[in-house]
Amino acid sequence: QVQLVESGGGLVQPGGSLRLSCAASGSIFVINTMGWYRQAPGKQRELVAAITRGGTTNYADSVKGRFTISRDNGKNTVYLQMNSLEPEDTAVYYCSVATYKTYWGQGTQVTVSS
């Protein structure tokens, strides 16, 4: 059993920044890929960013140049630094961690509004 605890969401004005954190605990052996997904009301869940254990990253086109994903393998933690936030970034953000199967965080709300 693996638990993921997300934090860092909140309300921010356009152009602002937030940093999301996701810490995994429990029966963890080796975490392969860690990532962040988001889902806005009425829209499908989409991949925001992902990072392999070796540090290879990929991003959704909509966030390239604004968001940065990173991880601390020793702490089993993944981060998402979000800069230049836009109203379109408003969504519930979910952490995903892949071991021999995939686990999901509880979600954290990010709201970008004036």
Backbone as JSON, one array per atom type, in Angstrom:
{
  "sequence": "QVQLVESGGGLVQPGGSLRLSCAASGSIFVINTMGWYRQAPGKQRELVAAITRGGTTNYADSVKGRFTISRDNGKNTVYLQMNSLEPEDTAVYYCSVATYKTYWGQGTQVTVSS",
  "N": [[0.83, -1.18, 0.0], [0.54, 2.17, -0.89], [0.67, 5.56, -0.08], [-0.09, 8.82, -1.17], [0.55, 12.16, -0.55], [-0.51, 15.29, -1.23], [0.33, 18.76, -1.51], [0.32, 22.37, -1.46], [-1.37, 23.69, -3.21], [-3.74, 26.32, -4.03], [-5.14, 29.66, -4.04], [-4.3, 32.01, -6.47], [-3.21, 34.99, -8.11], [-3.39, 35.87, -11.63], [-0.32, 35.43, -13.34], [1.1, 34.84, -11.1], [2.79, 32.5, -8.86], [3.02, 29.07, -7.84], [4.01, 26.26, -5.88], [3.75, 22.89, -6.06], [3.71, 19.93, -4.1], [4.34, 16.47, -3.66], [4.38, 13.74, -1.68], [5.35, 10.44, -1.3], [4.59, 7.51, 0.53], [4.81, 4.42, 2.4], [4.56, 1.05, 1.28], [6.93, 1.08, -0.56], [9.07, 0.34, -3.2], [10.8, 0.72, -5.73], [10.38, 3.71, -7.35], [9.37, 4.49, -10.49], [8.3, 6.34, -12.75], [7.17, 9.62, -12.01], [4.53, 11.95, -11.85], [2.42, 14.76, -12.77], [-0.96, 15.4, -13.13], [-3.89, 17.1, -14.32], [-7.27, 18.21, -13.88], [-9.91, 19.98, -15.03], [-13.2, 21.38, -14.42], [-15.64, 19.79, -16.39], [-13.82, 18.96, -18.28], [-11.46, 16.59, -19.65], [-9.08, 14.61, -17.81], [-5.7, 15.56, -17.95], [-2.27, 15.11, -18.81], [0.19, 16.95, -17.2], [2.94, 17.18, -16.51], [5.77, 15.0, -16.41], [8.26, 12.9, -14.93], [11.05, 10.79, -15.1], [12.84, 8.3, -13.12], [15.47, 8.65, -13.74], [15.55, 11.29, -14.48], [14.54, 12.27, -16.87], [12.29, 14.38, -18.51], [8.95, 15.38, -19.46], [6.52, 17.59, -20.85], [3.25, 19.03, -21.01], [2.27, 20.86, -23.89], [1.03, 23.26, -23.29], [2.11, 24.17, -20.92], [4.82, 24.33, -21.14], [7.87, 25.93, -20.55], [6.83, 27.41, -18.5], [6.17, 25.78, -16.32], [7.92, 23.59, -14.1], [9.02, 20.39, -13.45], [10.29, 18.36, -10.84], [12.18, 16.02, -8.83], [12.87, 14.3, -5.76], [14.51, 11.63, -5.16], [15.41, 10.3, -2.89], [13.65, 11.16, -0.93], [11.29, 10.34, -1.95], [9.62, 12.14, -3.29], [7.88, 14.4, -5.38], [7.85, 17.43, -7.22], [6.16, 20.32, -8.46], [6.84, 23.18, -9.92], [5.18, 26.07, -10.61], [4.98, 28.72, -12.64], [4.12, 32.02, -13.84], [1.31, 31.8, -13.9], [-1.88, 31.17, -15.34], [-5.4, 31.89, -15.87], [-6.44, 29.68, -17.22], [-5.04, 27.58, -16.17], [-6.37, 26.77, -13.96], [-7.53, 24.16, -12.03], [-8.0, 20.86, -10.6], [-5.19, 19.37, -9.36], [-3.42, 16.4, -9.68], [-1.21, 14.12, -8.26], [0.81, 11.52, -9.55], [2.23, 8.36, -9.14], [4.36, 5.84, -10.15], [5.05, 2.56, -9.47], [5.28, -0.81, -9.3], [2.71, -0.72, -9.92], [0.28, 1.89, -10.46], [-0.23, 4.78, -8.49], [-2.3, 7.31, -7.02], [-2.57, 10.7, -5.95], [-4.57, 12.69, -3.62], [-5.48, 14.95, -4.78], [-5.17, 18.44, -5.36], [-6.42, 21.68, -5.2], [-5.96, 24.18, -7.57], [-6.37, 27.49, -8.16], [-6.58, 30.12, -10.33], [-7.09, 33.38, -10.45], [-8.35, 36.73, -10.7]],
  "CA": [[0.0, 0.0, 0.0], [1.27, 3.42, -1.02], [-0.12, 6.76, 0.09], [0.47, 10.04, -1.71], [0.0, 13.34, 0.09], [-0.23, 16.48, -2.01], [0.18, 20.04, -0.85], [0.81, 23.52, -2.19], [-2.38, 24.35, -4.01], [-4.34, 27.5, -3.44], [-5.63, 30.73, -4.91], [-3.24, 32.91, -6.87], [-3.57, 35.89, -9.2], [-2.67, 35.62, -12.88], [1.08, 35.82, -13.31], [1.7, 34.38, -9.87], [3.46, 31.21, -8.82], [2.76, 28.1, -6.79], [4.8, 25.04, -5.94], [3.06, 21.72, -5.56], [4.56, 18.87, -3.58], [3.68, 15.19, -3.48], [5.25, 12.82, -0.97], [4.88, 9.06, -1.29], [5.01, 6.71, 1.67], [4.22, 3.1, 2.46], [5.31, -0.09, 0.75], [7.57, 1.55, -1.78], [10.34, -0.27, -3.58], [11.42, 1.65, -6.66], [9.45, 4.53, -8.1], [9.86, 4.73, -11.83], [7.88, 7.65, -13.22], [6.29, 10.44, -11.19], [3.97, 12.98, -12.71], [1.3, 15.58, -12.37], [-2.09, 15.53, -14.02], [-4.88, 18.06, -13.85], [-8.6, 18.08, -14.43], [-10.8, 21.12, -14.83], [-14.6, 21.0, -14.58], [-16.1, 19.58, -17.74], [-12.73, 18.58, -19.16], [-10.77, 15.35, -19.34], [-7.79, 14.7, -17.14], [-4.59, 15.67, -18.87], [-0.92, 15.1, -18.27], [0.85, 18.24, -17.12], [4.37, 16.96, -16.56], [6.22, 13.73, -15.87], [9.71, 12.77, -14.8], [11.52, 9.44, -14.78], [13.8, 8.23, -12.04], [16.72, 9.17, -14.26], [15.47, 12.72, -14.67], [13.96, 12.67, -18.14], [11.02, 15.06, -18.3], [8.14, 15.83, -20.56], [5.52, 18.56, -20.44], [2.21, 19.44, -21.94], [2.65, 22.06, -24.63], [0.44, 24.44, -22.68], [2.84, 24.59, -19.73], [6.24, 24.4, -21.41], [8.46, 27.23, -20.29], [6.24, 28.0, -17.31], [6.18, 24.81, -15.23], [9.1, 22.74, -13.98], [8.86, 19.24, -12.58], [11.52, 17.85, -10.27], [11.94, 14.97, -7.85], [13.88, 13.93, -4.81], [14.33, 10.19, -5.06], [15.63, 9.89, -1.51], [12.46, 11.49, -0.15], [10.12, 9.88, -2.68], [8.81, 13.34, -3.43], [7.91, 15.08, -6.66], [7.44, 18.81, -7.11], [5.79, 21.03, -9.67], [6.95, 24.63, -9.8], [4.3, 26.67, -11.59], [5.18, 30.16, -12.77], [3.31, 32.72, -14.85], [0.04, 31.08, -13.93], [-2.96, 31.74, -16.12], [-6.7, 31.35, -15.47], [-6.62, 28.38, -17.84], [-4.39, 26.58, -15.35], [-7.26, 26.41, -12.86], [-7.9, 22.75, -12.09], [-7.5, 20.02, -9.53], [-3.94, 18.75, -9.77], [-3.22, 15.1, -9.07], [0.1, 13.48, -8.35], [0.81, 10.12, -9.95], [3.5, 7.67, -8.86], [4.36, 4.5, -10.73], [5.98, 1.52, -9.03], [4.81, -1.92, -10.13], [1.41, -0.24, -10.34], [0.17, 3.34, -10.37], [-0.95, 5.36, -7.36], [-2.75, 8.68, -7.24], [-2.81, 11.55, -4.8], [-5.96, 13.06, -3.36], [-5.79, 16.13, -5.56], [-5.08, 19.74, -4.71], [-7.04, 22.69, -6.05], [-5.23, 25.37, -7.98], [-7.29, 28.46, -8.74], [-5.9, 31.31, -10.82], [-8.17, 34.33, -10.66], [-8.19, 38.08, -10.19]],
  "C": [[0.88, 1.25, 0.0], [0.29, 4.57, -0.86], [0.63, 7.96, -0.49], [-0.23, 11.22, -1.06], [0.46, 14.56, -0.69], [-0.42, 17.74, -1.17], [0.66, 21.14, -1.79], [-0.19, 24.24, -3.06], [-2.94, 25.57, -3.3], [-4.83, 28.46, -4.5], [-4.49, 31.69, -5.2], [-3.73, 33.78, -8.02], [-2.83, 35.52, -10.48], [-1.26, 36.2, -12.83], [1.81, 35.36, -12.07], [2.29, 32.99, -9.99], [2.97, 30.37, -7.66], [3.72, 26.94, -6.97], [4.05, 23.91, -5.28], [4.08, 20.67, -5.12], [3.73, 17.61, -3.4], [4.68, 14.21, -2.88], [4.61, 11.44, -0.9], [5.43, 8.33, -0.07], [4.31, 5.37, 1.63], [5.15, 2.04, 1.9], [5.9, 0.24, -0.6], [8.88, 0.81, -2.0], [11.1, 0.71, -4.47], [10.32, 2.39, -7.4], [10.06, 4.84, -9.45], [9.51, 6.15, -12.28], [6.97, 8.33, -12.21], [5.77, 11.57, -12.08], [2.84, 13.73, -12.07], [0.28, 15.63, -13.49], [-3.02, 16.6, -13.48], [-6.2, 17.82, -14.55], [-9.43, 19.29, -14.04], [-12.24, 20.66, -15.02], [-15.0, 20.89, -16.04], [-15.03, 19.17, -18.73], [-12.13, 17.25, -18.72], [-9.49, 15.61, -18.57], [-6.68, 14.73, -18.17], [-3.26, 15.64, -18.13], [-0.35, 16.51, -18.31], [2.35, 18.07, -17.29], [4.68, 15.6, -15.96], [7.73, 13.7, -15.84], [10.06, 11.34, -14.43], [12.5, 9.48, -13.64], [15.15, 8.79, -12.47], [16.7, 10.65, -14.58], [14.94, 13.18, -16.01], [12.57, 13.24, -17.91], [10.25, 15.23, -19.6], [6.99, 16.66, -20.02], [4.43, 18.69, -21.48], [2.64, 20.72, -22.63], [2.16, 23.33, -23.95], [1.22, 24.98, -21.49], [4.34, 24.7, -19.96], [6.76, 25.82, -21.23], [7.92, 27.92, -19.06], [6.32, 27.08, -16.09], [7.47, 24.0, -15.27], [8.82, 21.61, -13.0], [10.23, 18.78, -12.08], [11.19, 16.78, -9.25], [13.15, 14.78, -6.95], [13.68, 12.44, -4.55], [14.52, 9.68, -3.63], [14.43, 10.13, -0.62], [11.18, 11.0, -0.8], [9.11, 11.01, -2.87], [8.98, 13.94, -4.81], [7.31, 16.47, -6.48], [7.01, 19.33, -8.48], [5.84, 22.52, -9.37], [6.16, 25.25, -10.94], [4.47, 28.18, -11.56], [4.29, 30.72, -13.86], [1.95, 32.06, -15.01], [-1.04, 31.88, -14.65], [-4.29, 31.17, -15.63], [-6.96, 29.95, -16.04], [-5.93, 27.25, -17.09], [-5.25, 26.13, -14.18], [-7.75, 24.98, -13.04], [-7.55, 22.1, -10.76], [-6.29, 19.28, -10.06], [-3.72, 17.47, -8.97], [-1.8, 14.61, -9.31], [-0.07, 12.02, -8.72], [2.2, 9.53, -9.75], [3.39, 6.24, -9.36], [5.46, 3.64, -10.11], [5.69, 0.31, -9.9], [3.36, -1.69, -10.55], [1.36, 1.26, -10.06], [-0.68, 3.77, -9.19], [-1.24, 6.82, -7.64], [-2.92, 9.43, -5.93], [-4.25, 11.97, -4.7], [-6.41, 14.26, -4.18], [-5.67, 17.39, -4.74], [-5.58, 20.8, -5.69], [-6.09, 23.84, -6.31], [-6.22, 26.29, -8.69], [-6.52, 29.72, -9.09], [-6.97, 32.32, -11.22], [-7.8, 35.68, -10.09], [-9.22, 38.4, -9.12]]
}
